Amino acid sequence: MSKSLERSVCSDVGRVREINEDSFLIDEELQLFVVCDGMGGHAAGEVASRMAAATVRECLESHGNDPDLDRTLEVLRFGVEEANRRVYEYGMQAEERHGMGTTCTALVVRGHVALVAHVGDSRMYVHRGEKVHQLTQDHTFVAEAIRSGLVKAGDPALAEHSNLVTRAVGPLPQVLVDAFTVDLLPGDTLLLCSDGLYEYFEDSGELAEHLAADGLAADALVEKANERGGHDNITALLLRVPGATTKAAERVTATFSALSHIDLFGELSLPEISRVTRQLDHVEKTAGEPVFRQGDVCDGLYILLSGEVAVHRDDSEIAVLGAGCHFGEMALLNQRPRSATVIGNADLELLHLSRSAFFELVQLDHVIGVKVLWKLAQTLSLRLEDTFESPEEITERRNTLTFGLFPSPIPRG
């Protein structure tokens, strides 16, 4: 799939700057795509951005096309770290270059997976369905203050700090690199860009219209940014995942759709959902085969991708669940016997999140852990209320509920 990615790229100096310190790199053989936004006087930013992009490519070339995604992601992360070391050392060789640096957003496509390494305030977006999702987090004073809950977005006091970057490649001897993977779906459109572009597209709906267009047109995005001021360098790199459907693509699509519609994962951003999918096992059952029986001691949450199951307690059928439903989530928290038997009415495709995989996920990403545990706690609280109320009281409460459930204390994104 990755060899046939449709692409379009445009980089422009803008209407105010004299030098274009943005750089982009496309390597078709490696399926590597990089956007960097340099900073520093005496053309040092231009040098830093080009050096960073070239270093990332060099590291990927030495690694080869390893099919192991984890190893490739680590090499990509190392490539950005190595770029930081080289840019820093070059900057220290002359006083006028001290503090030179660059942002770096690097993407490698492997099959239906995007591997991303990111530092700074350049961005990567994906347009999926009718929505645009920002996949990277800005490493700026303003963005981190908002994420920390110190201020609210739109606070006018933040305006004077809008350009303060808290992480960049080159100014310091070491840098912390964000590295993650995201599953790709047929028809996804990816955008890598510098801040000279996205600051003119704060309306995500307008950006979605551009990314949803039949033909990719990076130059149209850059032209629009110039029309609106163009006070900075502008770079846009667009990629589109082919729409041809394969079995692997169908599974990725079904998994994403299922997780996106489950309340348990309702607080998660798209990159976080992708991290959850890495911990899931695919399970198949034939019609009449139990997923588990009442009294079994087994761990984990099940998500039904296709088919239909009947839920029995003792000798009674208490529910019938179809595709998109989930069950067994309480087993993530306790080892008590299953309270019901679940049997397929047809052949089943399921996703299974084991307790050990969930614990590993929480340890690796505390934010995901808090968000999912928050939802589990809310589920338990509602079930506890249902236990002590009559059916009439439950119906009345749900029909007159004013405030609903609080969102997670951790912002989405």
MIZA-847234 format. One record per residue (C-alpha): residue number from 1; residue in one letter; x negated, y, z negated. Coordinates in pm, 1 decimal. Example, Ala and Ser with C-alpha at 12.3 -4.5 7.8 and 13.67 -1.06 7.14 Angstrom:
! MIZA-847234
PT  num  residu         X         Y         Z
PT    1       A   -1230.0    -450.0    -780.0
PT    2       S   -1367.0    -106.0    -714.0
! end
This chain:
! MIZA-847234
PT  num  residu         X         Y         Z
PT    1       M       0.0       0.0       0.0
PT    2       S    -265.4     253.0    -105.4
PT    3       K    -437.5     254.7     237.5
PT    4       S    -127.3     406.2     397.6
PT    5       L     -70.6     690.2     153.0
PT    6       E      56.3     993.3     340.0
PT    7       R    -135.6    1303.0     233.8
PT    8       S    -161.2    1678.5     281.3
PT    9       V    -409.7    1920.3     125.5
PT   10       C    -472.2    2293.4     127.5
PT   11       S    -710.0    2516.4     -69.8
PT   12       D    -717.8    2894.4     -46.7
PT   13       V    -913.3    3176.3    -209.6
PT   14       G    -591.8    3367.1    -282.9
PT   15       R    -539.4    3743.7    -248.7
PT   16       V    -759.7    3873.6    -530.1
PT   17       R   -1068.9    3656.1    -571.9
PT   18       E   -1369.4    3678.5    -339.3
PT   19       I   -1491.3    3319.7    -390.7
PT   20       N   -1289.3    3000.8    -393.4
PT   21       E   -1408.8    2816.4    -703.7
PT   22       D   -1152.5    2538.0    -653.1
PT   23       S   -1271.3    2210.6    -502.2
PT   24       F   -1092.6    1900.2    -384.2
PT   25       L   -1218.5    1560.4    -277.7
PT   26       I   -1051.6    1279.1     -83.6
PT   27       D   -1224.4     944.2     -40.2
PT   28       E   -1006.3     709.2     164.4
PT   29       E   -1226.4     405.3     102.8
PT   30       L   -1218.9     444.2    -276.3
PT   31       Q    -864.1     583.2    -273.8
PT   32       L   -1001.3     862.5    -492.4
PT   33       F    -840.6    1208.1    -505.4
PT   34       V    -982.5    1493.8    -713.5
PT   35       V    -890.6    1857.0    -777.7
PT   36       C   -1124.7    2082.7    -978.4
PT   37       D   -1093.3    2451.0   -1072.6
PT   38       G   -1433.8    2604.8   -1152.3
PT   39       M   -1514.7    2883.6   -1394.8
PT   40       G   -1824.7    3097.7   -1445.8
PT   41       G   -1988.7    3398.6   -1282.4
PT   42       H   -2244.5    3414.9   -1000.5
PT   43       A   -2061.8    3139.3    -809.6
PT   44       A   -2134.9    2900.0   -1098.0
PT   45       G   -1770.8    2789.3   -1103.4
PT   46       E   -1786.0    2687.9    -738.8
PT   47       V   -2098.5    2481.6    -808.2
PT   48       A   -1945.0    2322.9   -1118.9
PT   49       S   -1625.8    2214.4    -941.2
PT   50       R   -1811.4    2063.3    -646.7
PT   51       M   -2061.9    1892.9    -875.0
PT   52       A   -1786.6    1741.0   -1087.9
PT   53       A   -1594.6    1600.2    -790.4
PT   54       A   -1909.9    1455.8    -633.9
PT   55       T   -2019.7    1295.3    -961.0
PT   56       V   -1684.7    1122.5   -1009.2
PT   57       R   -1709.1     980.3    -657.2
PT   58       E   -2066.9     864.5    -716.2
PT   59       C   -1966.4     675.3   -1029.7
PT   60       L   -1671.4     509.4    -852.5
PT   61       E   -1893.5     411.5    -557.3
PT   62       S   -2144.8     242.1    -785.6
PT   63       H   -1859.4      52.1    -949.9
PT   64       G   -1707.0     -73.8    -625.0
PT   65       N   -1342.5    -168.6    -571.9
PT   66       D   -1308.1    -372.9    -889.8
PT   67       P    -952.3    -515.7    -911.8
PT   68       D    -961.5    -492.9   -1293.0
PT   69       L    -759.7    -180.8   -1375.5
PT   70       D    -893.8    -138.0   -1728.7
PT   71       R   -1254.6    -142.5   -1611.4
PT   72       T   -1179.0      95.2   -1325.1
PT   73       L   -1007.0     339.0   -1560.2
PT   74       E   -1309.4     332.9   -1790.6
PT   75       V   -1539.7     401.4   -1495.7
PT   76       L   -1317.8     692.6   -1393.8
PT   77       R   -1333.2     828.6   -1748.4
PT   78       F   -1710.0     782.0   -1751.8
PT   79       G   -1735.7     963.8   -1418.6
PT   80       V   -1578.2    1274.9   -1570.1
PT   81       E   -1798.7    1244.7   -1879.3
PT   82       E   -2106.3    1211.0   -1658.3
PT   83       A   -1992.9    1515.9   -1460.5
PT   84       N   -1972.6    1704.4   -1787.7
PT   85       R   -2329.4    1606.3   -1876.6
PT   86       R   -2467.3    1712.5   -1538.1
PT   87       V   -2281.0    2042.4   -1523.4
PT   88       Y   -2383.9    2125.6   -1880.8
PT   89       E   -2750.8    2051.3   -1813.2
PT   90       Y   -2744.4    2255.3   -1492.7
PT   91       G   -2580.8    2545.0   -1674.9
PT   92       M   -2846.9    2543.9   -1946.3
PT   93       Q   -3125.7    2583.8   -1688.9
PT   94       A   -3045.5    2953.0   -1629.0
PT   95       E   -2900.6    3211.2   -1863.7
PT   96       E   -2652.0    3344.0   -1609.3
PT   97       R   -2505.1    2994.9   -1575.4
PT   98       H   -2453.3    2930.3   -1948.3
PT   99       G   -2094.6    2827.5   -2012.5
PT  100       M   -2020.0    2734.2   -1651.4
PT  101       G   -1755.1    2468.3   -1619.1
PT  102       T   -1455.5    2331.7   -1436.0
PT  103       T   -1128.1    2155.2   -1484.4
PT  104       C   -1105.7    1807.1   -1335.5
PT  105       T    -802.9    1597.7   -1244.7
PT  106       A    -906.3    1271.4   -1079.6
PT  107       L    -674.4    1004.1    -941.0
PT  108       V    -752.9     653.0    -818.7
PT  109       V    -474.4     447.2    -656.7
PT  110       R    -485.0      69.7    -694.0
PT  111       G    -182.6    -105.8    -546.7
PT  112       H     123.0      25.9    -729.3
PT  113       V     -78.6     184.1   -1009.6
PT  114       A    -223.6     533.9   -1044.4
PT  115       L    -531.0     569.2   -1266.6
PT  116       V    -586.6     922.1   -1392.4
PT  117       A    -869.4    1102.8   -1573.4
PT  118       H    -806.5    1462.8   -1672.5
PT  119       V    -969.7    1760.6   -1844.0
PT  120       G    -850.0    2121.4   -1843.5
PT  121       D    -542.2    2293.5   -1706.0
PT  122       S    -522.3    2168.2   -1351.2
PT  123       R    -219.4    1941.1   -1325.6
PT  124       M     -82.5    1623.2   -1176.8
PT  125       Y     290.2    1585.9   -1110.7
PT  126       V     504.7    1306.6    -972.3
PT  127       H     835.8    1364.1    -796.5
PT  128       R    1060.9    1063.1    -852.1
PT  129       G    1427.4    1050.6    -766.3
PT  130       E    1547.5    1405.4    -817.9
PT  131       K    1304.2    1500.8   -1094.6
PT  132       V     949.2    1630.0   -1121.7
PT  133       H     744.8    1493.3   -1410.3
PT  134       Q     423.6    1658.1   -1529.3
PT  135       L     187.9    1367.0   -1595.0
PT  136       T    -110.0    1555.5   -1738.0
PT  137       Q    -123.8    1773.8   -2048.0
PT  138       D    -275.0    2121.4   -2028.1
PT  139       H    -582.9    2166.8   -2244.3
PT  140       T    -516.7    2530.0   -2324.6
PT  141       F    -470.4    2729.1   -2643.7
PT  142       V    -107.2    2799.3   -2556.4
PT  143       A     -13.6    2440.9   -2465.1
PT  144       E    -178.7    2293.6   -2773.1
PT  145       A     -18.8    2553.2   -3001.4
PT  146       I     323.7    2459.6   -2859.7
PT  147       R     255.8    2084.9   -2892.5
PT  148       S     145.7    2138.2   -3253.0
PT  149       G     469.4    2321.0   -3333.5
PT  150       L     289.0    2642.0   -3431.2
PT  151       V     477.1    2849.6   -3174.5
PT  152       K     764.2    2809.0   -2931.9
PT  153       A     737.6    2815.6   -2555.1
PT  154       G     808.3    3161.3   -2416.2
PT  155       D     680.5    3347.5   -2722.1
PT  156       P     556.9    3681.9   -2580.8
PT  157       A     267.1    3681.0   -2827.6
PT  158       L     113.5    3395.7   -2626.5
PT  159       A      75.7    3597.5   -2306.9
PT  160       E    -270.4    3732.1   -2389.8
PT  161       H    -397.6    3377.4   -2458.9
PT  162       S    -253.8    3213.5   -2147.8
PT  163       N    -592.0    3162.8   -1979.6
PT  164       L    -782.0    3022.7   -2278.7
PT  165       V    -891.8    2669.1   -2188.0
PT  166       T    -974.1    2447.1   -2486.6
PT  167       R   -1134.2    2165.2   -2285.8
PT  168       A   -1338.3    2181.8   -1967.4
PT  169       V   -1612.7    1992.4   -1786.7
PT  170       G   -1949.9    2154.7   -1848.7
PT  171       P   -1942.6    2426.2   -2118.4
PT  172       L   -2029.3    2184.8   -2402.8
PT  173       P   -2257.8    1878.1   -2423.6
PT  174       Q   -1960.2    1643.8   -2460.5
PT  175       V   -1596.2    1644.9   -2356.9
PT  176       L   -1287.7    1444.0   -2450.1
PT  177       V   -1124.6    1300.5   -2137.2
PT  178       D    -757.1    1202.9   -2112.7
PT  179       A    -736.9     873.0   -1923.0
PT  180       F    -417.0     679.9   -1850.6
PT  181       T    -231.5     473.5   -1591.3
PT  182       V     108.6     527.3   -1434.1
PT  183       D     308.7     277.4   -1229.8
PT  184       L     398.9     406.0    -883.7
PT  185       L     729.7     347.5    -709.2
PT  186       P     801.7     354.9    -334.6
PT  187       G     886.5     711.5    -236.3
PT  188       D     698.2     877.8    -524.1
PT  189       T     528.7    1204.9    -428.5
PT  190       L     218.5    1305.3    -625.4
PT  191       L      85.9    1659.9    -655.7
PT  192       L    -260.4    1748.7    -785.5
PT  193       C    -305.9    2122.8    -813.9
PT  194       S    -490.3    2409.6    -979.6
PT  195       D    -319.7    2662.9   -1205.1
PT  196       G    -327.6    2914.8    -920.8
PT  197       L     -43.9    2714.3    -768.6
PT  198       Y     180.7    2591.9   -1049.1
PT  199       E     203.0    2921.8   -1235.1
PT  200       Y     422.6    3041.6    -947.0
PT  201       F     650.7    2736.2    -973.1
PT  202       E     772.5    2742.6   -1332.2
PT  203       D    1114.5    2638.7   -1200.3
PT  204       S    1077.2    2259.7   -1172.7
PT  205       G    1384.3    2246.9    -950.2
PT  206       E    1215.6    2461.5    -686.8
PT  207       L     901.4    2249.6    -703.0
PT  208       A    1116.0    1937.1    -667.5
PT  209       E    1268.2    2075.0    -346.5
PT  210       H     922.3    2118.4    -193.4
PT  211       L     804.6    1773.2    -299.7
PT  212       A    1124.3    1606.1    -176.9
PT  213       A    1084.1    1740.1     176.6
PT  214       D    1049.8    1479.0     451.7
PT  215       G     708.9    1605.4     560.5
PT  216       L     431.2    1682.4     312.8
PT  217       A     324.5    2045.8     346.7
PT  218       A      58.1    2155.4     101.3
PT  219       D       2.7    2470.5     305.3
PT  220       A     365.0    2575.8     247.0
PT  221       L     314.0    2554.3    -130.1
PT  222       V      -6.9    2758.2    -107.9
PT  223       E     161.0    3014.9     115.5
PT  224       K     442.6    3054.8    -136.6
PT  225       A     190.1    3110.9    -419.3
PT  226       N      15.3    3377.0    -211.9
PT  227       E     345.5    3548.8    -137.0
PT  228       R     411.2    3570.9    -510.6
PT  229       G      78.4    3728.3    -594.6
PT  230       G    -206.3    3487.8    -523.6
PT  231       H    -417.0    3637.3    -801.8
PT  232       D    -617.5    3314.1    -840.6
PT  233       N    -761.0    3042.9    -617.3
PT  234       I    -491.0    2798.9    -503.8
PT  235       T    -525.6    2426.8    -431.8
PT  236       A    -255.3    2167.3    -362.3
PT  237       L    -313.7    1801.0    -278.8
PT  238       L      -0.6    1600.4    -195.6
PT  239       L      29.1    1221.6    -169.3
PT  240       R     333.0    1008.6     -93.0
PT  241       V     375.0     640.6    -177.1
PT  242       P     517.5     445.4     118.6
PT  243       G     882.2     351.3      90.6
PT  244       A     839.4      -9.2     206.3
PT  245       T     973.1    -239.9     -63.7
PT  246       T     771.5    -542.6    -173.3
PT  247       K     844.6    -789.6    -450.5
PT  248       A     585.1    -618.3    -668.9
PT  249       A     742.0    -279.5    -596.8
PT  250       E    1088.3    -413.0    -677.3
PT  251       R     966.0    -539.0   -1013.9
PT  252       V     798.5    -206.8   -1095.2
PT  253       T    1115.0     -20.1    -995.3
PT  254       A    1338.8    -246.4   -1203.3
PT  255       T    1109.9    -222.1   -1506.4
PT  256       F    1094.5     156.9   -1492.7
PT  257       S    1469.6     186.3   -1441.9
PT  258       A    1543.3     -46.9   -1733.9
PT  259       L    1310.4     127.6   -1977.9
PT  260       S    1425.8     474.4   -1871.1
PT  261       H    1787.2     392.0   -1958.8
PT  262       I    1721.9     226.8   -2295.9
PT  263       D    1789.6     456.1   -2590.3
PT  264       L    1501.1     300.3   -2783.3
PT  265       F    1259.3     456.6   -2532.8
PT  266       G    1464.4     770.2   -2472.7
PT  267       E    1206.2    1002.3   -2630.1
PT  268       L     918.9     881.4   -2410.7
PT  269       S     765.9    1072.4   -2122.5
PT  270       L     696.9     897.6   -1792.6
PT  271       P     327.4     828.1   -1871.9
PT  272       E     432.6     688.9   -2210.7
PT  273       I     687.7     459.2   -2048.3
PT  274       S     409.2     333.7   -1821.7
PT  275       R     197.7     252.4   -2127.4
PT  276       V     485.0      51.0   -2270.9
PT  277       T     519.0    -148.3   -1948.6
PT  278       R     155.5    -258.8   -1986.3
PT  279       Q     256.3    -445.5   -2303.5
PT  280       L     554.3    -628.3   -2152.4
PT  281       D     567.6    -993.0   -2049.2
PT  282       H     790.9   -1108.6   -1763.1
PT  283       V    1018.2   -1400.1   -1860.1
PT  284       E    1249.7   -1610.1   -1642.8
PT  285       K    1530.4   -1836.6   -1767.7
PT  286       T    1770.9   -2059.5   -1576.8
PT  287       A    2148.2   -2048.9   -1620.5
PT  288       G    2252.6   -2217.3   -1944.5
PT  289       E    1905.1   -2195.2   -2095.8
PT  290       P    1892.6   -2011.0   -2430.9
PT  291       V    1668.5   -1708.5   -2467.3
PT  292       F    1672.5   -1789.9   -2839.5
PT  293       R    1909.6   -1961.3   -3083.7
PT  294       Q    2070.6   -1846.4   -3405.9
PT  295       G    1831.2   -1925.6   -3687.9
PT  296       D    1517.7   -1921.6   -3470.1
PT  297       V    1222.8   -1728.6   -3611.3
PT  298       C    1074.7   -1553.7   -3309.9
PT  299       D     944.2   -1207.4   -3254.3
PT  300       G    1013.7    -934.5   -3009.3
PT  301       L    1254.0    -728.6   -2803.3
PT  302       Y    1412.5    -855.8   -2480.7
PT  303       I    1524.2    -637.9   -2189.2
PT  304       L    1751.1    -792.6   -1926.7
PT  305       L    1643.0    -702.2   -1572.0
PT  306       S    1888.3    -924.4   -1385.4
PT  307       G    2157.4   -1177.2   -1470.7
PT  308       E    2403.1   -1191.8   -1758.6
PT  309       V    2383.7   -1335.7   -2110.5
PT  310       A    2645.5   -1441.4   -2363.4
PT  311       V    2583.1   -1368.9   -2730.8
PT  312       H    2725.0   -1626.5   -2975.4
PT  313       R    2740.8   -1612.6   -3354.6
PT  314       D    2839.7   -1939.1   -3517.3
PT  315       D    3114.7   -2070.4   -3285.4
PT  316       S    3230.9   -1735.5   -3146.7
PT  317       E    3124.7   -1536.7   -2843.3
PT  318       I    3071.4   -1181.9   -2967.7
PT  319       A    2934.9   -1007.8   -2658.6
PT  320       V    2840.2   -1039.6   -2292.7
PT  321       L    2541.4    -832.5   -2178.1
PT  322       G    2441.4    -743.1   -1823.0
PT  323       A    2133.8    -607.8   -1649.0
PT  324       G    1977.4    -311.1   -1827.6
PT  325       C    2083.4    -423.8   -2175.8
PT  326       H    1838.7    -511.4   -2451.0
PT  327       F    1856.2    -718.8   -2767.6
PT  328       G    1635.1    -841.7   -3051.0
PT  329       E    1471.3    -508.0   -3134.3
PT  330       M    1490.5    -564.6   -3510.9
PT  331       A    1243.4    -851.7   -3470.1
PT  332       L     979.7    -586.9   -3403.8
PT  333       L    1004.8    -495.1   -3772.7
PT  334       N    1088.3    -817.3   -3956.9
PT  335       Q    1050.3   -1195.1   -3940.1
PT  336       R    1405.4   -1288.7   -4036.4
PT  337       P    1584.2   -1564.4   -3840.8
PT  338       R    1781.2   -1458.0   -3535.2
PT  339       S    2140.5   -1373.8   -3626.1
PT  340       A    2287.8   -1496.2   -3297.0
PT  341       T    2230.6   -1724.3   -2999.6
PT  342       V    2170.6   -1567.0   -2657.0
PT  343       I    2228.8   -1788.3   -2349.9
PT  344       G    2214.4   -1702.6   -1982.4
PT  345       N    2537.7   -1717.6   -1785.8
PT  346       A    2318.7   -1705.8   -1474.4
PT  347       D    1950.2   -1717.9   -1387.6
PT  348       L    1773.3   -1443.8   -1583.2
PT  349       E    1481.7   -1208.4   -1538.8
PT  350       L    1375.7   -1051.2   -1866.7
PT  351       L    1103.5    -832.8   -2010.5
PT  352       H     966.3    -926.1   -2351.4
PT  353       L     787.8    -692.7   -2592.4
PT  354       S     633.2    -907.6   -2863.7
PT  355       R     572.3    -781.4   -3215.7
PT  356       S     194.6    -816.1   -3174.9
PT  357       A     203.3    -620.4   -2845.8
PT  358       F     417.9    -352.4   -3010.4
PT  359       F     174.0    -324.7   -3302.1
PT  360       E    -114.7    -293.8   -3056.7
PT  361       L      72.4     -19.6   -2870.5
PT  362       V     137.3     173.0   -3194.7
PT  363       Q    -228.7     145.1   -3293.4
PT  364       L    -347.0     266.5   -2953.4
PT  365       D     -95.1     550.2   -2923.3
PT  366       H      47.1     686.4   -3248.3
PT  367       V     275.9     928.6   -3065.2
PT  368       I     456.3     644.5   -2886.9
PT  369       G     475.4     459.5   -3217.7
PT  370       V     641.4     751.6   -3395.4
PT  371       K     891.8     806.8   -3115.0
PT  372       V     998.4     441.2   -3092.9
PT  373       L    1008.9     392.1   -3469.9
PT  374       W    1217.9     709.0   -3497.9
PT  375       K    1472.1     559.2   -3260.4
PT  376       L    1467.4     227.3   -3447.0
PT  377       A    1530.4     410.5   -3774.4
PT  378       Q    1827.7     592.2   -3621.3
PT  379       T    1967.3     261.9   -3492.3
PT  380       L    1942.2     114.1   -3841.0
PT  381       S    2106.0     417.4   -3999.0
PT  382       L    2405.1     393.2   -3763.7
PT  383       R    2441.7      20.0   -3827.2
PT  384       L    2429.4      82.8   -4201.1
PT  385       E    2708.7     338.7   -4173.5
PT  386       D    2913.7      95.4   -3962.9
PT  387       T    2875.9    -170.9   -4233.5
PT  388       F    3050.5      40.2   -4496.3
PT  389       E    3320.0     200.0   -4282.5
PT  390       S    3642.6      62.6   -4141.8
PT  391       P    3685.6      44.2   -3762.8
PT  392       E    3922.5     343.9   -3782.3
PT  393       E    3666.6     550.7   -3973.9
PT  394       I    3391.1     458.1   -3725.7
PT  395       T    3606.8     563.2   -3430.9
PT  396       E    3702.3     892.2   -3596.6
PT  397       R    3343.1     974.0   -3688.4
PT  398       R    3213.8     903.3   -3340.8
PT  399       N    3488.6    1108.0   -3177.7
PT  400       T    3425.7    1409.3   -3401.7
PT  401       L    3046.2    1389.9   -3438.2
PT  402       T    2925.6    1749.0   -3407.0
PT  403       F    2550.3    1738.2   -3442.5
PT  404       G    2459.7    1395.0   -3308.2
PT  405       L    2117.3    1241.6   -3363.4
PT  406       F    1810.9    1454.9   -3415.3
PT  407       P    1541.5    1422.6   -3147.8
PT  408       S    1199.0    1296.6   -3246.4
PT  409       P     985.2    1552.8   -3434.2
PT  410       I     718.8    1502.3   -3165.8
PT  411       P     794.1    1699.4   -2847.1
PT  412       R     853.0    1503.0   -2529.1
PT  413       G     573.6    1520.8   -2273.1
! end
